[in-house]
Amino acid sequence: MSIAKQAAKQKVSGVILIDKPKGMTSQQVVSKVKYLFKSPLHDSKKAGHTGTLDPMATGLLPICLGEATKFSHYQLDADKSYQATILLGSQTDTGDADGQITAEMAIPVFDEVVLNNLSKRFLGAQQQIPPMYSALKKDGKKLYEYARAGIEIERAPRDIVIKTIDLIGIDESQLQLTVTCTKGTYVRVLAEDISKALGTLGHLTALRRLQVGEFRLRDSITLVELEEQAPDSRMAQLLPVDACVDIVAELILTDGQCERVRQGQRLNVFGQLTVVLQEYILSTLQAMQPEASTSIVAEDIDADSQNDPALLLQHEQPVDIRLLDEQGQFIGLGAVSLNGRLQPKKLIQL
């Protein structure tokens, strides 16, 4: 194919929700999706997922293609929900069924009351030490590489929050765990900690991701189903470029303003800040800085504010919003402050 024809290819952009199969790495799934969206007319080279799933795990894996990759971090930071099976009585070096058994212990008798009380103990904010068998890096090397060499690295505990948790006994040696948690939570470690709190050892034998942010497993498609579809049908599976963006506030720009922000220029949009948008900026700042006053409105900006550094800082503090053109099409993200200054951040290429 000539260089001219390659340049004429249309970039595939959007988000697709894949039901990841067991045994594949997340990156292998991304590579397969890129291949399935590639055609003589379409370029699908740029792609990435929004949070790794272990090879043993199955379930929801949102994949961003093209311009959508610019906004994938919103789902990396999102809460996630899982359903897992814990086999009690034995511990493995990896925390799941892919590892080797390193210790065994008797399993105590438990019932629904015991499991309900146990669930309550793990609910809420807490700290968790990441496992050695993880992709976290130390001195440029992944922890699992150290683990395979028999080297134990000290890991700092991480702050996590268990939003919801439910434990159900499957039989006398297995538990079903359903959990919603913040980013950075290792369900393998949670399963080990639950087993220890029960008075035994345990490891995961199954893990399925049910939800990422507002994305749900029921809306996903398997790789087999995607492969069976015609190219046009595959394209129809794509969610919009901004599907990962969880920001509701938006600002409509004129054609001239769109052209300027695409050139990286700052704008003064003070006259376009509606009351709703002002309130959104203030509420976002309050969430970021609880000590800040929420009694300020944009109309309060005047010469006297120059004498109040705290007030001036709040007026200058930017908040991310969606940017739309006059046709209502999403063009990217900008950061706007109460003083009306708009800075372009991440814009999609036409």
Rosetta silent file (secondary structure, phi, psi, omega in degrees, C-alpha in Angstrom):
SEQUENCE: MSIAKQAAKQKVSGVILIDKPKGMTSQQVVSKVKYLFKSPLHDSKKAGHTGTLDPMATGLLPICLGEATKFSHYQLDADKSYQATILLGSQTDTGDADGQITAEMAIPVFDEVVLNNLSKRFLGAQQQIPPMYSALKKDGKKLYEYARAGIEIERAPRDIVIKTIDLIGIDESQLQLTVTCTKGTYVRVLAEDISKALGTLGHLTALRRLQVGEFRLRDSITLVELEEQAPDSRMAQLLPVDACVDIVAELILTDGQCERVRQGQRLNVFGQLTVVLQEYILSTLQAMQPEASTSIVAEDIDADSQNDPALLLQHEQPVDIRLLDEQGQFIGLGAVSLNGRLQPKKLIQL
SCORE:     score description
SCORE:     0.000 S_00000001
   1 L     0.000  135.855 -177.645    0.000    0.000    0.000 S_00000001
   2 L   -71.564  160.967  178.916    1.358    3.432   -0.920 S_00000001
   3 H   -61.403  -37.244 -179.530    2.172    6.101    1.668 S_00000001
   4 H   -62.885  -41.830  179.931   -0.635    8.247    0.269 S_00000001
   5 H   -68.698  -39.115  178.182   -3.191    5.477    0.785 S_00000001
   6 H   -61.249  -40.440 -178.789   -1.929    4.795    4.310 S_00000001
   7 H   -66.500  -24.920 -177.140   -2.308    8.472    5.167 S_00000001
   8 L   -82.741   -5.986 -179.671   -5.905    8.396    3.929 S_00000001
   9 L   -63.493  142.307  177.145   -6.915    5.737    6.458 S_00000001
  10 E   -87.382  132.605 -179.458   -9.545    6.774    8.977 S_00000001
  11 E   -75.572  128.260  175.976   -8.506    6.425   12.610 S_00000001
  12 L   -76.650  122.392 -178.505  -10.776    4.131   14.624 S_00000001
  13 L  -134.171  133.549  179.382  -11.795    6.018   17.767 S_00000001
  14 E   152.744 -174.805 -178.530  -14.135    4.986   20.552 S_00000001
  15 E  -123.821  134.379  175.868  -14.531    2.610   23.480 S_00000001
  16 E  -124.412  137.183 -178.625  -15.521   -1.037   23.318 S_00000001
  17 E   -96.690  114.240 -176.972  -16.479   -3.170   26.308 S_00000001
  18 E  -106.764  138.005  171.177  -14.940   -6.630   26.082 S_00000001
  19 E   -88.925   97.008 -174.410  -15.795   -9.668   28.195 S_00000001
  20 E   -65.249  132.560  177.075  -12.231  -10.901   28.689 S_00000001
  21 L   -82.246  159.841  177.106  -11.766  -14.685   28.479 S_00000001
  22 L   -69.616  142.341  175.368   -9.756  -16.702   30.963 S_00000001
  23 L    96.324  -13.537  177.786   -6.140  -17.368   30.050 S_00000001
  24 L  -101.935  143.668  172.293   -5.475  -14.208   28.052 S_00000001
  25 L   -77.350  161.396  178.593   -3.543  -11.216   29.337 S_00000001
  26 H   -61.938  -37.199 -179.486   -5.186   -7.819   29.095 S_00000001
  27 H   -69.104  -33.318  175.973   -2.592   -6.768   26.531 S_00000001
  28 H   -65.243  -36.504  177.101   -3.348   -9.820   24.382 S_00000001
  29 H   -65.491  -43.392  178.000   -7.009   -8.778   24.367 S_00000001
  30 H   -59.002  -44.882 -179.387   -6.030   -5.262   23.287 S_00000001
  31 H   -62.338  -39.286  179.008   -3.915   -6.688   20.452 S_00000001
  32 H   -66.317  -41.442  179.086   -6.807   -8.865   19.289 S_00000001
  33 H   -64.751  -42.765  177.776   -9.219   -5.916   19.313 S_00000001
  34 H   -58.018  -42.653  179.756   -6.749   -3.796   17.324 S_00000001
  35 H   -64.386  -42.515 -176.546   -6.524   -6.580   14.744 S_00000001
  36 H   -69.104  -25.123  179.264  -10.303   -6.936   14.480 S_00000001
  37 H   -96.216   -1.406  178.762  -10.787   -3.207   13.848 S_00000001
  38 L   -81.145  139.691  177.859   -7.977   -2.973   11.320 S_00000001
  39 E  -157.406  170.897  177.052   -8.956   -2.756    7.644 S_00000001
  40 L   -58.741  -20.682 -177.738   -7.753   -1.231    4.371 S_00000001
  41 L  -104.239  -13.588 -172.648   -9.814    1.829    5.300 S_00000001
  42 E  -126.985  141.316  177.344   -9.225    1.996    9.039 S_00000001
  43 E  -107.811  121.978 -178.478   -6.208    2.451   11.297 S_00000001
  44 L  -123.735   29.820 -175.287   -6.493    0.864   14.753 S_00000001
  45 L   -66.413  -34.961 -175.725   -2.868    1.048   15.880 S_00000001
  46 L   -91.779  115.714 -178.365   -3.540    3.213   18.912 S_00000001
  47 E  -159.840  157.698  177.780   -5.356    1.313   21.670 S_00000001
  48 E  -169.799  158.683  179.407   -5.193    0.524   25.369 S_00000001
  49 E   -95.703  174.322 -176.061   -7.225   -0.882   28.249 S_00000001
  50 L  -113.167   28.971  179.144   -8.452    0.926   31.360 S_00000001
  51 L   145.161  119.475 -173.575   -7.132   -1.421   34.042 S_00000001
  52 L   -64.662  141.266  167.270   -5.355   -4.776   33.950 S_00000001
  53 L  -114.207  136.484  177.647   -7.079   -8.071   34.631 S_00000001
  54 L   -60.733  154.814  178.002   -4.924  -11.075   35.560 S_00000001
  55 L   -54.304  -35.964 -179.435   -4.790  -13.919   32.984 S_00000001
  56 L   -69.661  -26.435 -174.369   -6.874  -16.085   35.340 S_00000001
  57 L   -78.590  155.939  175.240   -9.560  -13.398   35.614 S_00000001
  58 E  -126.752  176.679  172.413  -12.490  -12.870   33.285 S_00000001
  59 E   109.927 -160.696 -167.554  -15.018  -10.113   32.805 S_00000001
  60 E   -65.641  122.386  175.895  -15.276   -6.475   31.890 S_00000001
  61 E  -134.313   94.985  176.218  -12.276   -4.921   30.135 S_00000001
  62 E   -68.612  133.225 -179.838  -13.025   -1.523   28.560 S_00000001
  63 E  -122.364  128.953 -179.883  -10.682   -0.879   25.631 S_00000001
  64 E   -99.605  137.162  178.906  -10.057    2.575   24.187 S_00000001
  65 E  -121.262  142.374  174.740   -9.184    3.059   20.529 S_00000001
  66 H    59.775 -129.354 -175.655   -7.724    6.111   18.805 S_00000001
  67 H   -64.440  -21.092 -179.893   -8.679    9.457   20.317 S_00000001
  68 H   -66.610  -22.384  179.563  -10.513    7.740   23.179 S_00000001
  69 H   -63.288  -22.973  179.953   -7.144    6.726   24.678 S_00000001
  70 H   -65.322  -19.781 -174.254   -6.641   10.359   25.712 S_00000001
  71 H  -117.275   11.831 -175.239   -9.419    9.961   28.287 S_00000001
  72 L   -65.321  -25.822 -175.442   -8.804    6.389   29.514 S_00000001
  73 H   -64.126  -21.159  178.313   -7.402    7.546   32.873 S_00000001
  74 H   -64.656  -30.816  177.703  -10.900    8.466   34.035 S_00000001
  75 H   -89.421  -24.537  172.619  -11.730    4.754   34.141 S_00000001
  76 H   -59.802  -35.600 -178.039   -8.332    3.783   35.538 S_00000001
  77 L   -87.934   -4.977 -173.711   -9.320    5.862   38.574 S_00000001
  78 L   -76.793  157.246  172.384  -12.909    4.556   38.711 S_00000001
  79 L   -66.193  152.217 -178.689  -14.379    2.194   41.299 S_00000001
  80 E  -133.657  148.093  178.936  -14.564   -1.433   40.208 S_00000001
  81 E  -119.039  141.482 -177.172  -16.798   -4.369   41.141 S_00000001
  82 E  -137.242  156.457  167.041  -15.812   -8.038   41.187 S_00000001
  83 E  -126.380  130.865 -173.631  -17.197  -11.453   41.973 S_00000001
  84 E  -137.269  158.303  174.038  -14.691  -14.045   43.133 S_00000001
  85 E  -113.675  126.801  178.825  -14.479  -17.574   44.497 S_00000001
  86 E  -106.865  124.714  173.372  -12.226  -18.210   47.505 S_00000001
  87 E   -95.340  117.796 -177.978  -10.973  -21.732   48.187 S_00000001
  88 E   -84.493  157.122  173.780  -10.273  -22.051   51.886 S_00000001
  89 L   101.328  -12.360 -179.600   -7.617  -24.183   53.534 S_00000001
  90 E  -148.683  149.821  179.888   -4.587  -23.437   51.351 S_00000001
  91 E  -118.767  143.044  177.044   -2.396  -20.517   50.356 S_00000001
  92 E  -117.725  162.804 -177.751   -0.507  -20.080   47.087 S_00000001
  93 L   -69.769  -21.771  179.746    2.514  -17.947   46.232 S_00000001
  94 L  -100.612  -12.049 -177.548    0.474  -15.871   43.762 S_00000001
  95 L    86.631    0.429  178.270   -2.735  -15.639   45.783 S_00000001
  96 E  -140.833 -177.917 -174.262   -4.699  -17.467   43.076 S_00000001
  97 L   -70.772  -11.052  178.239   -5.053  -20.878   41.455 S_00000001
  98 L   -78.511  -12.116 -176.999   -2.218  -20.179   38.998 S_00000001
  99 L   -94.734 -178.412  178.790    0.336  -20.370   41.820 S_00000001
 100 L   -98.580  140.384  179.087    1.902  -23.144   43.866 S_00000001
 101 E   -66.455  126.991 -178.233    0.510  -24.135   47.258 S_00000001
 102 E  -111.883  -17.201  179.849    2.838  -22.855   49.975 S_00000001
 103 E  -162.178  153.349  177.910    0.851  -23.631   53.140 S_00000001
 104 E  -133.429  156.339 -176.523   -2.276  -25.434   54.314 S_00000001
 105 L  -157.543  148.699  179.006   -4.527  -25.041   57.336 S_00000001
 106 L   -63.047  151.334 -179.094   -7.696  -26.535   58.750 S_00000001
 107 L  -103.355  123.198  178.979  -10.976  -24.823   57.860 S_00000001
 108 L   -74.568  162.126  175.831  -13.232  -23.780   60.759 S_00000001
 109 L   -75.824  136.797  179.524  -16.976  -24.223   60.676 S_00000001
 110 L  -140.384  159.482  177.631  -18.775  -21.049   59.579 S_00000001
 111 L  -138.439 -173.550 -176.697  -22.314  -19.935   58.875 S_00000001
 112 H   -61.378  -39.223 -179.745  -24.186  -16.936   57.448 S_00000001
 113 H   -63.644  -44.491  178.870  -23.923  -14.952   60.672 S_00000001
 114 H   -60.540  -43.901 -178.107  -20.141  -15.430   60.814 S_00000001
 115 H   -68.863  -37.464  177.576  -19.768  -14.340   57.184 S_00000001
 116 H   -63.697  -43.437  178.498  -21.998  -11.271   57.643 S_00000001
 117 H   -66.259  -36.314  179.018  -19.961  -10.138   60.634 S_00000001
 118 H   -65.683  -40.282  179.238  -16.755  -10.798   58.713 S_00000001
 119 H   -59.542  -43.036 -178.162  -17.970   -8.658   55.808 S_00000001
 120 H   -61.960  -32.198 -179.407  -18.593   -5.719   58.131 S_00000001
 121 H   -66.993  -26.682 -176.127  -14.979   -5.891   59.362 S_00000001
 122 L  -101.319    4.589 -179.184  -13.662   -5.324   55.845 S_00000001
 123 L   -84.072  136.831  174.469  -16.041   -2.535   54.886 S_00000001
 124 E   105.164 -167.400 -177.294  -14.681    1.001   54.531 S_00000001
 125 E   -73.598  141.510 -179.076  -11.307    2.724   54.364 S_00000001
 126 E  -165.855  178.219  176.441   -8.232    0.643   55.106 S_00000001
 127 E  -116.680  147.065 -178.371   -4.690   -0.083   53.982 S_00000001
 128 E  -137.257  135.466  177.290   -3.542   -2.995   51.865 S_00000001
 129 L   -89.869  121.604 -179.285   -0.033   -4.225   51.067 S_00000001
 130 L   -60.045  149.542  179.613    0.278   -5.047   47.329 S_00000001
 131 L   -75.922  157.216  175.857    1.279   -8.637   46.495 S_00000001
 132 L   -64.835  -37.233  178.255    4.716   -9.571   45.212 S_00000001
 133 L   -83.550   78.549  177.556    3.082  -11.122   42.156 S_00000001
 134 L  -148.255  168.194 -177.712    1.963   -7.808   40.672 S_00000001
 135 L   -90.157    5.249  175.293    2.982   -5.458   37.865 S_00000001
 136 L   -61.698  150.221 -173.826    4.011   -2.700   40.256 S_00000001
 137 E  -111.821  147.221  172.884    7.588   -1.615   39.692 S_00000001
 138 E  -133.662  117.807 -177.442   10.622   -1.229   41.930 S_00000001
 139 L    55.742   40.474  176.608   13.743    0.348   40.378 S_00000001
 140 L    78.534    5.106 -177.953   12.252   -0.132   36.905 S_00000001
 141 E  -121.448  136.316 -178.037   11.580   -3.835   37.423 S_00000001
 142 E   -69.910  143.760 -176.543    8.159   -5.430   37.959 S_00000001
 143 H   -58.974  -36.424 -178.351    7.548   -7.006   41.351 S_00000001
 144 H   -67.024  -22.132  175.531    6.581  -10.352   39.870 S_00000001
 145 H   -70.677  -38.903  173.600   10.029  -10.552   38.273 S_00000001
 146 H   -64.453  -43.412 -177.099   11.590  -10.273   41.720 S_00000001
 147 H   -60.736  -41.761 -179.731    9.080  -12.826   43.045 S_00000001
 148 H   -66.462  -23.666  177.874    9.972  -15.363   40.374 S_00000001
 149 L   -90.381    3.932  179.037   13.622  -14.964   41.358 S_00000001
 150 L    77.996   20.401 -178.346   12.741  -15.655   44.989 S_00000001
 151 L  -104.962  126.848  177.946   13.362  -12.064   46.081 S_00000001
 152 L   -97.221  125.853  179.907   10.982  -10.389   48.523 S_00000001
 153 L  -107.927  135.914  177.033   10.701   -6.599   48.191 S_00000001
 154 L   -68.221  130.743 -179.198    9.318   -4.409   50.952 S_00000001
 155 L  -119.744  134.639  177.868    6.060   -2.786   49.797 S_00000001
 156 L   -75.630  141.222  176.645    4.418    0.245   51.328 S_00000001
 157 L   -65.756  150.251 -179.436    0.736   -0.166   52.245 S_00000001
 158 E  -117.348  145.647  177.241   -1.763    1.618   50.007 S_00000001
 159 E   -77.620  127.090  176.021   -4.974    3.371   50.978 S_00000001
 160 E  -134.856  165.968  175.472   -8.065    1.658   49.610 S_00000001
 161 E  -133.702  125.572  172.567  -11.795    1.782   50.301 S_00000001
 162 E   -91.385  108.993 -174.611  -14.133   -1.207   50.208 S_00000001
 163 E   -77.485  -45.104  175.320  -17.449    0.371   49.185 S_00000001
 164 E  -141.989  148.892  178.268  -19.595   -2.774   49.359 S_00000001
 165 E  -151.880  140.663 -179.460  -18.779   -6.365   50.252 S_00000001
 166 E  -142.644  130.533  178.742  -20.805   -9.564   50.465 S_00000001
 167 E  -118.975  129.038  178.422  -19.675  -13.047   51.493 S_00000001
 168 E  -129.168  134.641  176.443  -21.738  -16.176   50.789 S_00000001
 169 E   -77.768  124.160  175.969  -20.787  -19.736   51.643 S_00000001
 170 E   -82.979  -46.941  173.416  -20.790  -21.998   48.592 S_00000001
 171 E  -154.591 -164.058 -174.814  -19.922  -25.107   50.639 S_00000001
 172 L   -72.606   -7.067 -178.434  -17.785  -25.928   53.665 S_00000001
 173 L  -130.416    4.197 -177.796  -14.561  -24.949   51.851 S_00000001
 174 E  -134.243  142.972  176.091  -15.551  -22.212   49.382 S_00000001
 175 E  -122.659  146.541  169.849  -16.795  -18.640   49.640 S_00000001
 176 E  -102.765  123.839 -179.636  -18.295  -16.335   47.033 S_00000001
 177 E  -110.561  125.598  172.738  -17.010  -12.772   47.403 S_00000001
 178 E  -120.534  125.228 -171.481  -18.740   -9.828   45.727 S_00000001
 179 E  -144.244  143.518  168.913  -17.009   -6.487   46.234 S_00000001
 180 E  -117.213  128.257 -171.557  -16.959   -2.899   44.988 S_00000001
 181 E  -144.564  166.275  178.057  -13.691   -1.136   45.713 S_00000001
 182 L   -79.871  169.416 -179.482  -11.501    1.807   44.819 S_00000001
 183 L   -60.493  151.031  177.989   -8.624    1.659   42.369 S_00000001
 184 L    85.361   -0.284  178.225   -5.496   -0.174   43.444 S_00000001
 185 L   -81.350  130.675  175.313   -7.372   -2.837   45.413 S_00000001
 186 L  -100.512  113.312 -178.541   -6.055   -6.367   44.936 S_00000001
 187 H   -66.609  -30.588  176.563   -8.898   -8.849   45.327 S_00000001
 188 H   -58.760  -45.349  179.813   -6.325  -11.651   45.737 S_00000001
 189 H   -68.379  -40.623  177.330   -4.955   -9.945   48.835 S_00000001
 190 H   -58.681  -42.055  179.194   -8.463   -9.207   50.110 S_00000001
 191 H   -63.454  -40.627  178.066   -9.307  -12.919   49.744 S_00000001
 192 H   -64.886  -42.177 -179.249   -6.193  -13.888   51.708 S_00000001
 193 H   -67.102  -38.137  177.326   -7.008  -11.396   54.455 S_00000001
 194 H   -63.979  -43.033  179.754  -10.604  -12.598   54.692 S_00000001
 195 H   -61.733  -42.579  179.273   -9.429  -16.207   54.959 S_00000001
 196 H   -65.621  -39.313  178.827   -7.011  -15.309   57.755 S_00000001
 197 H   -65.687  -25.719  178.177   -9.723  -13.396   59.603 S_00000001
 198 H   -80.785  -12.898  178.928  -11.861  -16.527   59.364 S_00000001
 199 L    99.259   22.872 -179.546   -9.063  -18.496   61.019 S_00000001
 200 L  -149.867 -164.215  175.172   -7.619  -20.281   57.999 S_00000001
 201 L  -115.121  166.755  179.111   -5.816  -19.697   54.694 S_00000001
 202 E  -169.435  163.336  174.994   -7.266  -19.169   51.240 S_00000001
 203 E  -152.106  161.995 -179.140   -6.711  -18.195   47.626 S_00000001
 204 E   -77.823  137.717  171.002   -8.782  -17.230   44.596 S_00000001
 205 E  -113.035  -11.105  176.460   -9.929  -19.887   42.161 S_00000001
 206 E  -156.576  144.837  177.618  -12.065  -17.528   40.058 S_00000001
 207 E  -147.702  126.555 -178.475  -12.304  -13.768   39.554 S_00000001
 208 E  -132.895  125.241  178.660  -14.756  -11.928   37.335 S_00000001
 209 E   -86.439  127.782 -175.191  -14.981   -8.145   36.933 S_00000001
 210 E  -100.097  -28.962 -173.118  -18.570   -6.953   36.825 S_00000001
 211 E  -155.386  144.392  172.377  -18.273   -3.182   36.598 S_00000001
 212 E  -132.870  111.130 -175.361  -15.800   -0.348   35.922 S_00000001
 213 L    58.321 -123.260  178.076  -17.193    3.068   36.802 S_00000001
 214 L   -94.403   -1.991  177.412  -20.507    3.253   34.955 S_00000001
 215 E   -80.442  136.627 -178.168  -19.551    0.485   32.499 S_00000001
 216 E  -124.382  149.040 -177.489  -21.217   -2.864   33.190 S_00000001
 217 H   -58.344  -34.417 -177.207  -20.421   -6.410   32.137 S_00000001
 218 H   -63.315  -18.302 -179.699  -23.923   -6.933   30.726 S_00000001
 219 H   -97.275    6.956 -176.384  -23.147   -4.367   28.020 S_00000001
 220 L   -90.746  174.181  178.628  -19.933   -6.082   26.907 S_00000001
 221 E  -135.262  145.064  178.815  -19.176   -8.409   24.000 S_00000001
 222 E   -80.485  161.029  177.766  -16.875  -11.430   23.822 S_00000001
 223 H   -63.817  -36.230  178.810  -13.943  -11.600   21.425 S_00000001
 224 H   -63.429  -44.745  179.032  -15.595  -14.548   19.669 S_00000001
 225 H   -63.997  -40.839 -179.891  -18.791  -12.553   19.124 S_00000001
 226 H   -65.197  -39.870 -178.674  -16.817   -9.551   17.884 S_00000001
 227 H   -67.189  -31.326 -178.310  -14.819  -11.686   15.466 S_00000001
 228 H   -75.298  -15.476 -176.679  -17.989  -13.197   14.007 S_00000001
 229 L   -83.497  155.171  173.489  -19.389   -9.778   13.127 S_00000001
 230 L   -72.506  156.606 -178.133  -18.946   -7.928    9.855 S_00000001
 231 H   -50.835  -43.360 -179.840  -16.669   -4.838    9.972 S_00000001
 232 H   -63.686  -37.624  178.646  -19.609   -2.392    9.976 S_00000001
 233 H   -67.603  -35.439  176.124  -21.233   -4.240   12.871 S_00000001
 234 H   -62.340  -43.681  179.465  -17.980   -4.067   14.814 S_00000001
 235 H   -61.229  -33.641 -179.301  -17.881   -0.323   14.332 S_00000001
 236 H   -68.660  -18.343  178.992  -21.432   -0.115   15.663 S_00000001
 237 L   -77.064  -16.102 -175.327  -20.217   -1.657   18.936 S_00000001
 238 L   -71.961  130.832  170.822  -18.003    1.355   19.648 S_00000001
 239 E   -80.890  163.734 -177.756  -19.081    3.786   22.344 S_00000001
 240 L   -58.857  160.238 -179.944  -18.310    7.513   21.805 S_00000001
 241 L   -55.175  -35.802 -176.128  -14.779    8.884   22.136 S_00000001
 242 L   -95.225   19.384 -176.272  -15.724   10.555   25.426 S_00000001
 243 L   -62.041  -28.208 -179.496  -17.420    7.504   26.953 S_00000001
 244 L   -79.537  -17.706 -174.421  -14.746    7.257   29.657 S_00000001
 245 L   -76.591  121.440 -177.824  -15.131   10.879   30.747 S_00000001
 246 L  -100.047   23.788  179.055  -17.212   11.127   33.913 S_00000001
 247 L   -94.424  132.099 -178.549  -17.522   14.931   33.823 S_00000001
 248 L   -97.031  -28.765 -176.014  -21.033   16.330   33.344 S_00000001
 249 L   -68.710  138.942 -177.708  -20.255   20.070   33.108 S_00000001
 250 E  -143.526  154.693  179.268  -19.923   21.414   29.571 S_00000001
 251 E  -133.562  128.310  179.299  -19.263   24.648   27.748 S_00000001
 252 E   -89.585  127.887  179.886  -20.308   25.402   24.174 S_00000001
 253 L  -107.523  149.599  174.687  -17.691   27.295   22.154 S_00000001
 254 L   -72.225  167.383  178.791  -18.173   29.270   18.973 S_00000001
 255 H   -58.770  -39.474  179.142  -16.471   28.138   15.785 S_00000001
 256 H   -65.850  -39.669  178.870  -13.844   30.825   16.278 S_00000001
 257 H   -68.369  -37.926  177.060  -13.204   29.740   19.857 S_00000001
 258 H   -59.244  -43.970  179.973  -12.926   26.085   18.776 S_00000001
 259 H   -62.647  -39.669 -178.069  -10.275   27.038   16.257 S_00000001
 260 H   -69.372  -43.197 -179.289   -8.331   28.967   18.873 S_00000001
 261 H   -68.789  -30.250  176.273   -8.345   26.235   21.522 S_00000001
 262 H   -67.570  -20.897  175.834   -7.240   23.717   18.905 S_00000001
 263 L   -90.492    4.362  177.424   -4.232   25.952   18.407 S_00000001
 264 L    85.369   10.744 -176.896   -3.552   25.741   22.139 S_00000001
 265 L   -83.328  145.983  172.473   -4.705   29.286   22.930 S_00000001
 266 L   -80.296  151.581  178.529   -6.292   30.317   26.211 S_00000001
 267 E  -124.825  156.842  168.944   -9.679   32.001   26.136 S_00000001
 268 E  -104.732  108.662 -176.534  -11.590   34.383   28.370 S_00000001
 269 L  -115.504   26.727 -177.142  -15.073   32.861   28.665 S_00000001
 270 H   -53.344  -40.863 -179.070  -16.243   34.794   31.723 S_00000001
 271 H   -70.271  -12.730 -179.425  -19.383   35.914   29.908 S_00000001
 272 H  -100.614    0.769 -179.996  -20.256   32.302   29.067 S_00000001
 273 L   -80.054  102.988  177.795  -20.111   31.014   32.643 S_00000001
 274 L   -73.036  167.088  177.339  -23.705   30.196   33.506 S_00000001
 275 H   -60.137  -40.720  179.464  -24.886   29.951   37.103 S_00000001
 276 H   -60.455  -43.176 -179.244  -25.002   26.166   36.722 S_00000001
 277 H   -68.807  -39.390  176.469  -21.402   26.097   35.535 S_00000001
 278 H   -60.038  -45.029 -178.979  -20.285   28.417   38.345 S_00000001
 279 H   -64.670  -35.905  178.373  -21.958   26.158   40.897 S_00000001
 280 H   -64.994  -44.813  179.181  -20.278   23.123   39.361 S_00000001
 281 H   -60.072  -45.667 -179.403  -16.849   24.752   39.606 S_00000001
 282 H   -63.701  -43.439 -179.295  -17.463   25.728   43.215 S_00000001
 283 H   -67.027  -35.073  177.806  -18.733   22.298   44.240 S_00000001
 284 H   -68.149  -42.081  177.360  -15.759   20.629   42.560 S_00000001
 285 H   -63.625  -38.454  179.138  -13.339   22.954   44.327 S_00000001
 286 H   -63.914  -39.003  178.467  -15.091   22.252   47.616 S_00000001
 287 H   -66.510  -35.683  179.976  -14.663   18.506   47.087 S_00000001
 288 H   -77.032  -36.167 -176.558  -10.971   19.035   46.320 S_00000001
 289 L  -133.130   83.340 -174.889  -10.452   21.554   49.140 S_00000001
 290 L   -55.645  -25.742 -177.713  -13.091   21.063   51.871 S_00000001
 291 L   -78.126  -11.890 -178.064  -11.802   24.064   53.809 S_00000001
 292 L   -71.176  149.121  179.154  -12.563   26.433   50.920 S_00000001
 293 L   -76.512  140.072  176.161  -15.640   28.633   51.190 S_00000001
 294 L  -104.463   11.751 -177.994  -18.583   27.800   48.958 S_00000001
 295 L   -89.300   -0.550 -177.410  -20.260   31.153   49.504 S_00000001
 296 L   -89.072  139.016  172.996  -18.312   32.792   46.668 S_00000001
 297 L  -123.363  163.446 -173.629  -19.871   33.342   43.271 S_00000001
 298 H   -59.972  -30.273 -178.127  -18.236   34.557   40.106 S_00000001
 299 H   -67.243  -13.946 -179.554  -19.850   37.987   40.416 S_00000001
 300 H   -73.846  -10.041 -177.920  -17.792   38.541   43.578 S_00000001
 301 L   -70.178  118.126  176.575  -14.642   39.046   41.511 S_00000001
 302 L  -155.239 -173.113 -176.383  -13.606   42.678   41.786 S_00000001
 303 H   -61.707  -32.408 -178.042  -10.630   44.805   42.732 S_00000001
 304 H   -63.797  -25.583 -179.017  -11.124   44.030   46.432 S_00000001
 305 H   -66.131  -19.396  177.738  -10.380   40.353   45.779 S_00000001
 306 H   -64.101  -22.880 -179.573   -6.790   41.346   45.065 S_00000001
 307 H   -90.139   -1.238 -179.825   -6.454   41.933   48.819 S_00000001
 308 L  -121.742   95.092 -177.310   -7.663   38.438   49.700 S_00000001
 309 H   -57.017  -38.805 -179.213   -5.126   35.792   48.517 S_00000001
 310 H   -64.673  -42.996  179.054   -7.423   32.897   49.430 S_00000001
 311 H   -65.193  -43.086  179.831  -10.315   34.383   47.459 S_00000001
 312 H   -63.170  -40.973 -179.555   -8.071   35.158   44.512 S_00000001
 313 H   -62.549  -41.145 -179.819   -6.653   31.620   44.532 S_00000001
 314 H   -65.910  -38.406  178.486  -10.121   30.103   44.417 S_00000001
 315 H   -66.192  -26.059 -177.599  -11.104   32.316   41.508 S_00000001
 316 H   -95.304  -11.015 -176.460   -8.006   31.184   39.644 S_00000001
 317 L   -71.326  121.346 -177.189   -8.247   27.467   40.474 S_00000001
 318 L   -83.739  152.423  177.349   -9.185   25.565   37.264 S_00000001
 319 E  -131.610  137.191 -178.924  -11.699   22.739   37.012 S_00000001
 320 E   -71.092  137.455  175.636  -11.988   20.295   34.114 S_00000001
 321 E  -140.962  162.784  173.709  -15.090   20.550   31.909 S_00000001
 322 E   -77.838  144.977  174.079  -16.289   19.186   28.577 S_00000001
 323 E  -114.212  130.128  179.585  -15.931   21.421   25.535 S_00000001
 324 E  -121.686  153.062  172.762  -18.533   21.254   22.765 S_00000001
 325 L   -87.814 -178.332 -175.792  -18.791   22.976   19.409 S_00000001
 326 L   -68.161  -14.814  176.715  -21.916   24.847   18.265 S_00000001
 327 L   -91.543    1.294  179.186  -23.325   21.607   16.846 S_00000001
 328 L    84.232   11.241 -179.780  -23.070   19.978   20.274 S_00000001
 329 L   -85.930  137.123  178.263  -20.168   17.722   19.289 S_00000001
 330 E   -67.834  128.488  178.764  -17.548   16.869   21.908 S_00000001
 331 E  -116.581   -8.659  178.010  -14.170   18.371   20.996 S_00000001
 332 E   145.190 -163.403 -178.823  -12.224   17.655   24.177 S_00000001
 333 E  -116.185  146.449  174.575  -11.565   18.826   27.697 S_00000001
 334 E  -134.358  164.808  176.446  -10.607   22.217   29.044 S_00000001
 335 E  -115.000  120.216 -176.234   -9.819   23.645   32.460 S_00000001
 336 E  -121.416  145.068  178.373  -11.874   26.706   33.430 S_00000001
 337 L  -117.848  168.028 -177.138  -11.741   28.892   36.525 S_00000001
 338 L   -63.976  -21.038  177.496  -14.255   31.298   38.048 S_00000001
 339 L   -80.374    0.584  175.648  -12.363   34.272   36.625 S_00000001
 340 L    92.517    1.336  179.899  -13.298   32.993   33.159 S_00000001
 341 E   -78.595  125.892  179.396   -9.907   31.753   32.045 S_00000001
 342 E  -115.770  123.615  178.386  -10.187   28.629   29.891 S_00000001
 343 E  -112.762  121.764  176.222   -7.127   26.498   29.169 S_00000001
 344 E   -64.688  141.695 -178.595   -7.430   23.710   26.554 S_00000001
 345 E  -116.990  -73.010 -179.561   -6.271   20.344   27.943 S_00000001
 346 E  -126.151  112.251 -177.743   -7.021   17.301   25.828 S_00000001
 347 E  -114.545  144.096  179.047   -8.624   17.877   22.436 S_00000001
 348 L   -83.014  148.135  178.945   -9.582   15.265   19.870 S_00000001
 349 L   -89.061  136.752 -179.432   -8.134   15.449   16.398 S_00000001
 350 L   -76.411    0.000    0.000  -10.605   15.739   13.541 S_00000001
